[in-house]
Structure formats: C-alpha cells, structure tokens
Amino acid sequence: MQLSPLTAISPIDGRYHKSTQVLSSYFSEFALIRFRVHVEVEYFIALCESNISQLPELSTEVKSNLQKLVIDFNEKDAEHIKDIERTINHDVKAVENFIKEKFDIHGLQDLKEFIHFGLTSQDINNTAIPFSWKKALTEVYFPEIAAVVYKLKALATDWKDIAMLARTHGQPASPTRLGKEILVFCERLENQIAQINQVPFSAKFGGATGNFNAHHLAYPQIDWVQFGNKFVNNQLGLSRSQYTTQIEHYDNFAAHCDGLKRINNILIDLSRDVWTYISTDYFKQQIIAGQIGSSAMPHKVNPIDFENAEGNLGIANALFEHLAAKLPISRLQRDLTDSTVLRNIGVPMSHTLIALKSLMRGLNKLIINETAIRADLENNWAVVAEGIQTILRREGYPKPYEALKDLTRTNTQVNEATIASFVENLDVSDAIKQEIKSITPWNYTGI
C-alpha cells in the first residue's frame, strides 16, 4: 500500500494528519535535511567572512544564490540527497555532496572543500535540530498554547460573576466563582510558558570532540571559539554551549521537555475538571448538526474533545519524559543513542498539538448551565457554616466551630430555614444576627 493518512501506522500521520501536517515543515526527514543544508550554507558564508586567505569575499549575488539553495529546497532535492545517502551510507555527508554539486553549477568548484570544513556530523545535527525545534516552538506551539490561554481568559471574564459550589476531597466546600477557577489555569499556564521562554536553545559547534582541533590546526591565527559563538548565536539565533563532547549535552533541551510536560499536566488537570463539570451538568455542549454522540444512545453528547486531549497529552508526556531523561546521558565523548532518539522529537510535539486543537474545540462548545450550578448551591447551604463560625469567633462567642459542627452534622438537610432558625437562637445582638443571615451560598465567594 502507498503511504497515506489511511495507511500510516501512526495516527499522527493518519487519523490526525490534518492537525499535525504543519509540523512536517520542522520534524520530517525532509525538514531535517533542509535544516542541515541551511547550516552548511550559512557556515560556508561565515567562513568566507572570516580571515581565511583562500576564501574570497562573496558578492551579494553569490551569497543570495547560496541561500536560495535553502529557500528553494524542495522534495526533489531531498530525494536526490537520499539517493546519495543510499550510495555512501551517510546522511550528513550526503548533504555535503549535494551542496558540492551546486557549487559546480554556481562556479564555486575551487571552494568545495570548505563545505563542512573541519566539522563533524554533530556540528550540523546539533545546530540543525535545535534550529528546527526553536522554529517549531515559536511558530507553531507558542501561538497554539497562547490561543488556549486567550480562550480561557475570555471564558473567565464571561463567567466572573457566576457563584459555584467548590469541592475539596470531592465534598462540598466554600463557594467560589467559576471565572476565578478558570483563572487558576491561566496563571499556571502563563507561569510555565514564561519559564520555558527563559531556557536557551542550546547548540553544539566545535569539531569532532568539541575543541576545534582541526580548525585550530589549519588556521591557528583565528579565534575559533569567537567564530563559533558568533556563527551559532548571531547567524543561527541559538546559544552555543562552550564546553562539549562530540555532542550537545541536551540539558536545556531536557528543560524544554520538562517544561512542556508541566504545561501538559496543567492541561490534563483542566481537561479532567471540565469533563467533571460536564458530568455534573454544569456545562452543556453545543450540538453540531449531523454529528452523533453515541452509536447506541441518541441522547448523548460525549465530552470527547476533553478525553481526546487528555489521552494525547498523556502520550506526549511519556515521550517528553523519556527525552528529558535519556538525552543528557551519553557514554564518554559520545554514543549514538541520542541520534536515534532525536529523530522522534516531533512525535510528542504532534500529540501535544493534537491535544491543543481538541481542547480548543471542546472549550468552544461549552454552554454554561447556570440552573444546575445554582441548584447545587441551593442544596448545600451547609457550606456557609465556615463564614458563620468565623463571625462568631470574631465576636468571642463560645465554641462557635463546635456549634456549627453540631448544626451541619445532625441535620440531614441544611437549608436557608435551618440556618435562620439556628441564628435566631444565638446569644448575639440583632445586628450580628442580621449580618449572619445575609450570608448565602451565592454571596459567600470571597474576593
């Protein structure tokens, strides 16, 4: 069978292809090859701007032609590089040979040996992959998570005045406001997004074992550390690690994974809470014409968007956890396990993207059911007991907590009348009685 969304093994490229196809530009084999070409071309341009006498100063036209190799890079170019790789059995060397062919076309034959000059494959991989990771986060992930936060803030504003029964340990607790409960998730998400934005996109660039051995031997007069810093930090927009083995140490990449996992945990928490509110009828869901909620029960509209989000976030987190735990560990100056694992970094990002889109669909379907929310408060007048006993404490009333405990635990149904009767029998002033009677489950919501 030909590979298609119907025949793909992974649902990322199958069932959810429409949601994840945007990430192909960052994490596919094509994308990796293209980003490798980008680094190799920019590196050659940087060499020509150094003090190597054998290299000319490139004209604007030549530099533009070289950069077009990246801008105009297409699937035919990628297939050609894969053909070269099948012959020589080396993926990065295949990229080098591809660029050498292009040098012949652009009259740069005499400069071909300065392509990949002094580098090892990981100088390319450990800049190309962080470059693709940065672009994916900044161009796809951050806008998607920002849209979720924006939607939550809009809902928090819409629902800011809706009093709601809180539940701690699953039991009725002091009332809160629905909008404030949504803002809890907004704050958590924004804090974690801010933390991720502080983590550098680290890259390794320093020759076979990180010391610029070959570079320094060939041109000892050049400050290669300064060159590497300028190239990686300024031209590629990454952050060059100063002391490395053959590979990047991945500590900051692990921090990104841990940060994304924390955000996903918050979204799982949100998904489960909304799911629970739907199950208690606090929320209804918009019915989409033509859609079926259950194959057996016509009345049902299942909260599938929040279930889908929770499931995909869980898969993403399992992979983020493995990436964060495995990648910073490498035997001595390098083993190959990081290369195998790095090819999968788009997988948890894809499951995360699927989840974000599902979550947005679910949030957009929510319809507040104020009748059910108010009824829940009406059935739980006992939750104002905390407020009553606090006023009595303020007034020096003897053992107020015990008095309220007896009231709320000896009555099978505490309601407005029960509370009023209790207050009338208190040995306090009429003003205090009136203050206490003014407390209701709808106004006892704090700040």
C-alpha positions as CSV (number, residue, x, y, z in Angstrom):
1,M,0.0,0.0,0.0
2,Q,1.1,3.5,-0.7
3,L,1.6,5.7,2.4
4,S,-1.3,7.9,3.0
5,P,-3.4,9.1,6.0
6,L,-5.3,5.9,5.6
7,T,-2.3,3.5,5.6
8,A,0.0,5.3,8.0
9,I,0.9,3.3,11.1
10,S,1.0,6.3,13.4
11,P,-2.3,8.2,14.0
12,I,-0.1,11.4,13.8
13,D,0.2,10.9,10.1
14,G,-3.1,9.0,9.8
15,R,-6.2,10.0,11.6
16,Y,-4.8,13.3,12.9
17,H,-2.9,14.2,9.8
18,K,-4.9,17.5,9.3
19,S,-3.9,18.6,12.8
20,T,-0.3,17.7,12.6
21,Q,0.8,18.2,9.0
22,V,2.1,21.7,9.8
23,L,4.8,20.1,11.9
24,S,6.2,18.3,8.8
25,S,8.0,21.5,8.0
26,Y,10.0,21.1,11.2
27,F,10.3,17.5,12.1
28,S,10.1,15.3,9.0
29,E,13.0,13.7,7.2
30,F,12.6,16.4,4.5
31,A,12.8,19.1,7.2
32,L,15.9,17.7,8.8
33,I,17.7,17.5,5.5
34,R,16.6,21.1,4.7
35,F,17.8,22.4,8.0
36,R,21.2,20.6,7.5
37,V,21.5,22.3,4.2
38,H,20.8,25.7,5.9
39,V,23.5,25.2,8.5
40,E,26.1,24.0,5.9
41,V,25.4,27.0,3.6
42,E,25.4,29.6,6.5
43,Y,28.6,28.0,7.8
44,F,30.4,28.4,4.4
45,I,29.2,32.0,4.2
46,A,30.6,32.6,7.7
47,L,33.9,31.1,6.8
48,C,34.1,33.5,3.8
49,E,33.6,36.4,6.2
50,S,36.5,35.2,8.4
51,N,40.2,35.8,7.9
52,I,40.9,32.6,5.8
53,S,43.0,33.9,2.9
54,Q,41.9,31.1,0.5
55,L,38.3,32.2,0.7
56,P,37.0,35.2,-1.2
57,E,34.6,37.8,0.0
58,L,31.3,36.6,-1.5
59,S,29.3,39.0,-3.7
60,T,25.7,39.7,-2.8
61,E,24.6,37.8,-5.8
62,V,26.7,34.7,-4.9
63,K,25.6,34.8,-1.3
64,S,22.0,35.1,-2.5
65,N,22.4,32.1,-4.8
66,L,23.7,30.0,-2.0
67,Q,20.9,31.0,0.4
68,K,18.4,30.1,-2.4
69,L,19.6,26.5,-2.0
70,V,17.6,26.6,1.2
71,I,14.8,28.9,0.2
72,D,14.1,26.9,-3.0
73,F,14.8,23.5,-1.4
74,N,12.1,21.0,-2.5
75,E,11.2,17.3,-2.3
76,K,13.2,16.6,-5.4
77,D,16.3,17.9,-3.8
78,A,15.7,15.9,-0.7
79,E,15.1,12.7,-2.8
80,H,18.4,13.4,-4.5
81,I,20.2,13.7,-1.2
82,K,18.6,10.4,-0.1
83,D,19.8,8.8,-3.3
84,I,23.4,10.0,-2.5
85,E,23.0,8.6,1.1
86,R,21.9,5.2,-0.2
87,T,25.2,5.1,-2.1
88,I,27.6,6.4,0.5
89,N,25.6,5.3,3.6
90,H,26.0,8.6,5.5
91,D,23.2,11.2,5.8
92,V,25.2,14.3,6.6
93,K,27.9,13.5,4.1
94,A,25.2,13.2,1.5
95,V,24.2,16.8,2.2
96,E,27.8,17.9,1.8
97,N,28.0,16.2,-1.6
98,F,24.7,17.7,-2.7
99,I,26.0,21.2,-1.9
100,K,29.3,20.4,-3.7
101,E,27.2,19.6,-6.8
102,K,25.5,23.0,-6.5
103,F,28.9,24.7,-6.2
104,D,29.8,23.3,-9.6
105,I,26.7,24.9,-11.0
106,H,27.5,28.3,-9.4
107,G,31.2,28.3,-10.5
108,L,32.5,27.7,-7.0
109,Q,34.3,24.5,-7.8
110,D,37.6,25.6,-6.2
111,L,35.9,26.3,-2.9
112,K,34.1,22.9,-2.5
113,E,36.5,21.6,0.2
114,F,35.5,24.4,2.5
115,I,32.0,23.0,2.7
116,H,31.8,21.2,6.1
117,F,35.3,22.3,6.7
118,G,36.7,20.9,10.0
119,L,33.3,19.8,11.1
120,T,31.8,16.5,12.4
121,S,28.3,15.5,11.6
122,Q,27.1,16.5,15.1
123,D,28.1,20.1,14.4
124,I,25.4,20.0,11.8
125,N,22.9,17.9,13.6
126,N,23.3,19.7,16.9
127,T,22.6,23.1,15.2
128,A,20.0,22.0,12.6
129,I,17.8,20.2,15.2
130,P,17.8,23.0,17.8
131,F,17.1,25.4,15.0
132,S,14.1,23.3,13.9
133,W,13.0,22.9,17.5
134,K,13.1,26.6,18.1
135,K,11.2,27.4,14.9
136,A,8.5,24.8,15.8
137,L,8.0,26.2,19.2
138,T,8.0,29.8,18.2
139,E,6.0,29.4,15.0
140,V,3.5,26.7,15.9
141,Y,3.5,25.7,19.6
142,F,3.5,29.1,21.4
143,P,0.8,30.5,19.2
144,E,-1.4,27.4,19.8
145,I,-0.9,27.5,23.6
146,A,-1.4,31.3,23.6
147,A,-4.8,30.7,21.8
148,V,-5.8,28.3,24.6
149,V,-4.9,30.8,27.3
150,Y,-6.7,33.6,25.5
151,K,-9.8,31.5,25.2
152,L,-9.6,30.6,28.9
153,K,-9.3,34.3,29.8
154,A,-12.3,35.1,27.7
155,L,-14.3,32.4,29.5
156,A,-13.1,33.6,32.8
157,T,-14.4,37.1,32.0
158,D,-17.7,35.8,30.8
159,W,-18.1,33.7,34.0
160,K,-16.5,36.0,36.5
161,D,-19.8,36.6,38.5
162,I,-21.1,33.1,38.5
163,A,-21.0,31.7,42.0
164,M,-20.3,28.0,42.1
165,L,-20.0,25.3,44.7
166,A,-16.4,24.3,45.3
167,R,-15.4,20.7,46.1
168,T,-12.4,19.7,48.1
169,H,-11.8,16.0,48.5
170,G,-14.9,15.6,46.3
171,Q,-17.0,17.1,49.1
172,P,-19.0,20.4,49.1
173,A,-16.7,23.3,50.2
174,S,-16.8,27.1,50.5
175,P,-18.3,28.6,47.3
176,T,-16.1,30.1,44.7
177,R,-16.6,31.8,41.3
178,L,-16.4,29.9,38.1
179,G,-14.4,32.7,36.4
180,K,-11.8,32.6,39.2
181,E,-11.4,28.8,38.8
182,I,-10.6,29.3,35.2
183,L,-8.1,32.0,36.0
184,V,-6.3,29.4,38.2
185,F,-5.4,27.6,35.0
186,C,-4.5,30.8,33.1
187,E,-2.0,31.7,35.8
188,R,-0.4,28.3,35.9
189,L,-0.1,28.1,32.2
190,E,1.4,31.6,31.8
191,N,3.9,30.9,34.6
192,Q,5.2,27.8,32.9
193,I,5.2,29.4,29.4
194,A,7.4,32.2,30.9
195,Q,9.8,29.7,32.4
196,I,10.2,27.8,29.1
197,N,10.9,31.1,27.3
198,Q,13.9,31.6,29.7
199,V,15.5,28.3,28.5
200,P,18.1,28.8,25.8
201,F,18.0,26.8,22.6
202,S,21.5,25.3,23.1
203,A,23.6,24.0,20.2
204,K,27.0,22.3,19.9
205,F,29.5,23.5,17.4
206,G,33.2,22.7,17.9
207,G,34.5,20.0,15.8
208,A,35.0,16.2,16.4
209,T,35.2,16.4,20.2
210,G,34.3,20.0,20.9
211,N,37.8,21.5,20.8
212,F,38.0,22.9,17.3
213,N,41.0,20.6,16.8
214,A,41.1,20.6,13.0
215,H,40.2,24.2,12.8
216,H,42.9,25.3,15.1
217,L,45.5,23.1,13.4
218,A,44.7,24.5,9.9
219,Y,44.3,28.2,11.0
220,P,45.8,28.8,14.4
221,Q,45.6,32.5,14.0
222,I,41.8,32.5,14.0
223,D,39.9,32.7,17.3
224,W,37.6,29.7,16.5
225,V,35.7,30.0,19.8
226,Q,34.8,33.5,19.0
227,F,33.9,32.4,15.4
228,G,31.7,29.6,16.7
229,N,29.9,31.8,19.1
230,K,29.2,34.5,16.5
231,F,28.0,31.9,14.0
232,V,25.7,29.9,16.3
233,N,24.5,32.8,18.4
234,N,24.1,35.5,15.8
235,Q,23.6,33.8,12.4
236,L,21.6,30.9,13.6
237,G,20.0,32.6,16.6
238,L,20.8,29.7,19.0
239,S,23.0,29.6,22.1
240,R,26.4,27.8,21.7
241,S,27.5,25.6,24.5
242,Q,31.1,26.4,25.4
243,Y,32.4,23.1,26.6
244,T,31.1,20.0,24.9
245,T,32.0,16.5,23.8
246,Q,31.2,15.4,20.3
247,I,27.5,16.2,21.0
248,E,25.4,18.8,22.7
249,H,24.8,17.9,26.3
250,Y,21.0,18.4,25.9
251,D,20.4,19.7,29.4
252,N,18.5,22.7,28.1
253,F,16.6,20.6,25.6
254,A,15.6,18.4,28.6
255,A,14.5,21.5,30.4
256,H,12.2,22.3,27.4
257,C,10.8,18.8,27.5
258,D,10.2,19.1,31.3
259,G,8.5,22.5,30.8
260,L,6.3,21.2,28.1
261,K,5.4,18.2,30.2
262,R,4.4,20.5,33.1
263,I,2.2,22.5,30.8
264,N,0.6,19.3,29.5
265,N,0.0,18.2,33.1
266,I,-1.9,21.5,33.7
267,L,-4.0,20.9,30.6
268,I,-4.7,17.3,31.7
269,D,-5.9,18.8,35.0
270,L,-8.1,21.3,33.1
271,S,-9.5,18.6,30.8
272,R,-10.5,16.4,33.8
273,D,-12.1,19.3,35.6
274,V,-14.1,20.4,32.6
275,W,-15.1,16.7,32.0
276,T,-16.3,16.5,35.6
277,Y,-18.3,19.8,35.3
278,I,-19.9,18.4,32.2
279,S,-20.8,15.2,34.0
280,T,-22.4,17.2,36.8
281,D,-24.4,19.2,34.2
282,Y,-22.6,22.5,35.0
283,F,-21.8,22.6,31.3
284,K,-23.8,21.6,28.3
285,Q,-22.1,21.2,24.9
286,Q,-23.2,22.7,21.6
287,I,-24.7,20.1,19.3
288,I,-23.1,20.1,15.9
289,A,-25.6,19.3,13.1
290,G,-25.1,15.8,11.7
291,Q,-22.8,14.6,14.4
292,I,-23.6,11.6,16.6
293,G,-22.6,11.4,20.3
294,S,-23.1,7.7,20.8
295,S,-23.7,4.8,18.4
296,A,-26.3,3.3,20.9
297,M,-27.7,6.2,22.9
298,P,-29.2,9.0,20.8
299,H,-29.4,11.5,23.7
300,K,-25.7,11.5,24.5
301,V,-23.2,14.3,23.6
302,N,-20.0,12.9,24.9
303,P,-17.1,15.1,26.1
304,I,-14.8,13.5,23.6
305,D,-12.7,16.6,22.9
306,F,-11.5,16.7,26.5
307,E,-11.0,12.9,26.5
308,N,-9.0,13.1,23.3
309,A,-6.9,16.0,24.7
310,E,-6.2,14.0,27.9
311,G,-5.2,10.9,26.1
312,N,-2.8,12.7,23.7
313,L,-1.3,14.8,26.4
314,G,-0.5,11.6,28.3
315,I,1.3,10.0,25.3
316,A,3.2,13.3,24.7
317,N,4.3,13.4,28.4
318,A,5.5,9.8,28.3
319,L,7.8,10.7,25.4
320,F,8.9,14.1,26.8
321,E,9.8,12.3,30.0
322,H,12.0,9.8,28.1
323,L,13.6,12.5,26.0
324,A,14.4,14.5,29.1
325,A,15.8,11.5,31.0
326,K,17.8,9.9,28.1
327,L,19.3,12.7,26.0
328,P,21.6,14.3,28.7
329,I,23.2,10.9,29.2
330,S,25.9,9.7,26.7
331,R,28.8,7.3,27.2
332,L,32.1,9.2,27.4
333,Q,32.5,11.6,24.5
334,R,29.6,10.2,22.5
335,D,27.4,7.2,21.7
336,L,24.8,7.0,19.0
337,T,21.6,6.7,21.1
338,D,20.9,10.4,21.0
339,S,20.7,10.4,17.3
340,T,18.1,7.6,17.3
341,V,16.0,9.3,20.0
342,L,16.3,12.8,18.4
343,R,14.5,11.7,15.3
344,N,11.4,11.3,17.4
345,I,11.2,14.8,18.9
346,G,8.3,15.7,16.6
347,V,6.2,12.9,18.0
348,P,5.4,14.3,21.4
349,M,5.1,17.7,19.9
350,S,2.5,16.3,17.5
351,H,0.5,14.6,20.2
352,T,0.6,17.9,22.1
353,L,-0.7,19.8,19.1
354,I,-3.5,17.3,18.6
355,A,-4.4,17.8,22.2
356,L,-4.4,21.6,22.0
357,K,-6.7,21.6,19.0
358,S,-9.0,19.1,20.7
359,L,-9.1,21.3,23.8
360,M,-10.0,24.4,21.8
361,R,-12.8,22.5,20.1
362,G,-14.1,21.4,23.4
363,L,-13.9,24.9,25.0
364,N,-15.7,26.4,22.1
365,K,-18.6,24.0,22.6
366,L,-19.2,24.8,26.3
367,I,-22.5,26.3,27.3
368,I,-22.9,27.3,30.9
369,N,-25.8,25.8,32.7
370,E,-26.5,28.3,35.5
371,T,-29.6,26.5,36.6
372,A,-27.7,23.4,37.6
373,I,-24.9,25.4,39.2
374,R,-27.4,27.4,41.3
375,A,-29.3,24.2,42.3
376,D,-26.1,22.7,43.6
377,L,-25.6,25.7,45.8
378,E,-29.2,25.6,47.0
379,N,-28.7,22.1,48.0
380,N,-25.6,22.8,50.0
381,W,-26.4,25.6,52.5
382,A,-24.1,23.9,54.9
383,V,-21.1,25.5,53.2
384,V,-21.8,28.9,54.7
385,A,-21.1,27.4,58.2
386,E,-17.5,28.4,57.8
387,G,-18.5,32.0,57.4
388,I,-20.9,31.9,60.3
389,Q,-18.5,30.4,62.8
390,T,-15.8,32.9,61.7
391,I,-18.1,35.9,62.6
392,L,-18.9,34.2,65.9
393,R,-15.1,33.8,66.6
394,R,-14.7,37.5,65.9
395,E,-17.4,38.2,68.4
396,G,-15.9,36.0,71.1
397,Y,-18.8,33.6,71.0
398,P,-18.0,30.4,73.0
399,K,-17.0,27.3,70.9
400,P,-18.5,28.5,67.6
401,Y,-16.9,25.8,65.5
402,E,-18.4,23.1,67.7
403,A,-21.8,24.7,67.5
404,L,-21.7,24.8,63.7
405,K,-20.4,21.3,63.5
406,D,-23.4,20.1,65.5
407,L,-25.8,22.0,63.3
408,T,-24.4,20.7,60.0
409,R,-23.8,17.1,61.0
410,T,-27.0,16.5,63.0
411,N,-29.3,17.9,60.3
412,T,-29.9,15.7,57.2
413,Q,-30.7,18.7,55.1
414,V,-29.3,22.1,56.0
415,N,-31.1,24.8,54.1
416,E,-31.9,28.5,54.4
417,A,-34.6,27.9,57.0
418,T,-32.3,25.7,59.1
419,I,-29.7,28.3,59.2
420,A,-32.2,31.1,60.0
421,S,-33.5,29.1,62.9
422,F,-30.0,28.4,64.2
423,V,-29.1,32.1,64.1
424,E,-32.3,33.2,66.0
425,N,-31.2,31.0,68.9
426,L,-27.7,32.5,69.1
427,D,-26.9,34.8,72.1
428,V,-25.7,37.7,69.9
429,S,-27.0,41.1,69.0
430,D,-29.7,41.6,66.4
431,A,-27.1,43.4,64.2
432,I,-24.9,40.3,64.3
433,K,-27.8,38.0,63.6
434,Q,-28.7,40.1,60.6
435,E,-25.1,40.1,59.4
436,I,-25.1,36.3,59.6
437,K,-28.5,35.9,57.9
438,S,-27.2,37.9,54.9
439,I,-24.7,35.2,54.1
440,T,-25.8,32.9,51.3
441,P,-24.1,30.3,49.1
442,W,-24.2,32.8,46.3
443,N,-22.5,35.7,48.0
444,Y,-20.1,33.8,50.2
445,T,-17.5,33.7,47.5
446,G,-14.6,35.8,48.9
447,I,-12.7,38.3,46.9
